[in-house]
Amino acid sequence: MNDFVVAPNIHHHPERYEQENEALARDGRLDVALRAVADWQGKRLLDIGCGTGFWLPRYADAARVWGVEPDPILRPQARARVMAYEHIEVLPGSAEQLPLPDASVDIAHARFAYFFGPGAEAGLAEVKRVLAPGGSFVAVDNSWAGGDFADLLRDAVGGNASMDPAATDAWWREQGAERIEVEAGWSAQSPEQLEQILRIEFPAQTIDRFVARHHAASLSYRMALFVWRREP
C-alpha cells in the first residue's frame, strides 16, 4: 500500500507506542466501553489500522477477526502477535481500500486511525460497504472535554492537537453517528515512562511544561467513541 499517511508515533517508535497502548489498556475501561457499545463475542470483527496488532488478541472471543494495516513495517509484527489464533488474520489494506467483501463484517473498529472528521468520507463509505445489516462501526478518538490529556492537546500546536474538535463532532453528527464520552486514563509503569510515551505524541515544549507540574505515572483522560450503525 502506498496511499496512506505514515503515523509517525507508531511507525518511528513502535516499542514506545506499545507502552502507550499498555498504559491506556491497563485498567480495562476502554474494553468495557467498547463491549457495551457493540459486543464482539461470536461476531465478525474488523480492526482498521491495527498497527502492530496490540488489540487483536483482545478480540479472541469473536467468531472471526481481520486486522487491516497499510504500513508494511508494522504488519509483520501484527501477524507474529496473532500466530496462535487461527481465526485472526492480518491483511494489507487501508480505510479507503478494505480487502473484504460487501456485508462481511458485523463490527468495525478504528482506534485513533484515519477517521478524524472532515476528509474521511471515502473511508466511511468503505466501512458502510463491508458492514452487514445491523452492523456497528466504532471510531475511537481523543476527547477535548476534560482531563490531563485534553490539557496537553490544547497546549500543543501539531499532530492531533491541530484538529478542530467541534468540526469533528459536527462531521460525525452529519454522518448520523452517536457520540459517547468515555472516562478513562493512562497508567504507565513510572513517571519517567509516561514522559517518554508522551514525547512521541506532543512537542517537546508541551511535555516540558507538563512534567514540570505533573510528576506521576498516570494521567486523566477522556475519549470519544463515534458510533455509526447500519440498519438491520
N, C-alpha and C positions, 0 to 999 in steps of 0.2 A: 504494500500500500504506500503510495506517495502523495495522497491527497489529504493528509492530516497535519495538524499543527502539533509539534512536539511539546509535551508537557514538561517544562524544564525541571520541576521539582523531582518527579519520579525518574525521568529519563537520565538526569545527571547525578542523582543521589538516591539510587534505589534502596540502599541499606538504610539510609536515614528516613526515607519515606515509609519503609517497613515499620520503623519505630513510631512514626506518626500514626499509622493505621492501628498499631497496638495500643497507643495512648488513647485513641478515640474509641476503640472497641472494648477496652478493659472492663468497664462497668456494665456492659451489655445493654445499655438503654437504647442504642440505635437498633439493635436486633429486635428488641421488644416492640419498638415503634413500627418497624417495617412489617413485622408479622401481624400487628394489629391492623395495619392498612390493607395488606394482602398476603395472607399466609401461603407460603410456597410448598408446604408439605403435600406430597403427591402430585404436584403441578409441574409444568414445563416452564423453566425459568431461563431468562436471557440476561446476562450481565454485560452491558455495553461499556466498553473502555475498561476491561477488567485488569489492566496493568500487569503486575506480576502475579495476579491471582490470589491475593491475600484473602479476599472474601469468599472465594469459590467453595472451599470446604465447608463453610457455614451453611451452604445450601444442600448439604448431603442428603437431607430427607426429602428433597424434591424428586420427582419421577425422572426428570432429565434436565441437565444444566448445560448451557452453552456460554462460554466466555468469549467475547469478541474484542480483539485488541489490534489496532493498526500499527503499533510500534514494534518492528522486528527485533529490537533489542530486548523488549520485555516479554514477548510471547514465549520464548523457551523457558523462562523462569516460571511462568504460569503453568505451562504444560508439566514441568517437573513437579510442581506442587500437587498436582491432581492425578499423578500417575496411578495411584492406588484406587481411584474411583472410576469404574467402567462407564458410569452414566454421566460423567462430567467431561466436556470436550472444549478445547480452546481453539478458536478459529481466527484466521486473518480477516479483517474487515473493519468497517468504520460505521459511525452512526448513520451516515448517508448511504452506505452500501452494506447492508446486513446480509450475510451469506445464508439466509434461511428462507424457506418457502412462505407463501402467504398463510396467514392464520395458523401458524405453527407454535405459537408461544402463549402461555397463559399469563405470565408475569414478566415484565421487563424492568430492570433497574439500571440507572445511570448515576454513579456516585461521583460527584464533583467532576463530571466529564461532559464537555460539549454543550449541554443543554443549559446555557446561561441567559436565556431570554431571546431578544430580537436577533435574528440571524440563524436560528436553529430550526427554521421551518422545514427544511429538507430532511433533517434527521427525524423530526416528529412525524413527518409523512411516512418515513420508512418504518418507524415503530408501529404506526397505525396499520401498515400493511401486514406486518408479521404477527400482530396481536390477534388472537382468536376472539370470537364473540364472547363478551363478558370478561375479557382480559383487562389487566391493570398495568399501567406504566407509572413508575415512581422515580422522579428525578430528585436526587439528594443534593442540596445546596447549602451554603452558609446563610445564616440569618444575621441581619444587622440590628435586630430588635433589642439585644441586650447581651451582657456578658463580656468577659475579658477579650475574647476573640473579636467581637464586634468593635471594641475599642481599638484593637490593632488594625482592623480594616479601615476605620475612619482616619487613623493616623497615617496610614501608608498612602502611596500615590500610584502604585503599579500593580500588575497582575490582577487577581480577583478584586483588589481594592479599587480598581479603576472602573468597575461596573456600577451601574446605577440600580440599586435595589428596588426603587419604585418602578422603574421601567421594566425590570424583570418580573415583578409581581403583576404589573399591568398586562404584560405579554401573556403570562400564563392564564390570567383571567380571560383574556380574549380567546384562548385556545379551549376554554371550558374546563380547566383544571382546578382542583381544590388545593388550597394551601394549608398545610398542617405544621404548626410550630412545635418543635421538639426540644425539650430541655435536656442537655447532655453535658459532656465535659471531656477534657483531655487529662489523662493521668500518666505522666512519664515516670521513669524509674528514679529520677533525680532532677533537681532544678537545672543542673548543667545539661542533662539530656534534653529537657524541654527547650532550653535556649537553643541548642543545636538544631532541633527539629524546626523551630520557628524561623531560624535563619535561612532555611531553604524556601520559605514561603513569603518572607517580608524583607524590605530593605534593611540594611544594617542599622541605619539611624533609628528606625522604628523599634527594632529589637533592643538597641542600646537603651533607649528611653524606657522600654517596658521592663527590662531586667533590673534597672536602677530602682524601680519601685515595687517589683514583684519577684521576690526570691522564694519560689515554691516549685514543687514538682508537678503541679496541676494548674489548670485554669478553667474558668467557667465558659460555657459555650452553648449556643443555640443553633439549631439547624432548621432549615425549611424543607419540607417534603412537598413537592408538587405532584399531584396525583391526577392522572387522566385515565378515565375508564371507557372502554368500548362497550356499546350497548349489546346486551345478550342477543 
